Amino acid sequence: MTNHITVSVPHAGVRDSLLSAAEETVRPVAQANGHGILVTRHSHTHYSVAASPAVPAGETHEACLI
């Protein structure tokens, strides 16, 4: 199980499906630790999806660094 995934988005048409898949991969770790999930946009093509103690369990929050 992984608690952090970096996602590279080749074009906007696949962004949502790639981020959803990454979120589903991280979800078991987040749930096991009582954390939520943080999706961070680092650029137009790079995102990270991570289990985060700063996010309430069962929730997904978004952050944008651009």
Summary of the structure (lengths in Angstrom):
residues: 66
radius of gyration: 11.3
end to end distance: 29.0
largest distance: 33.0
contacts: 181
relative contact order: 0.27
helix: 32%
strand: 35%
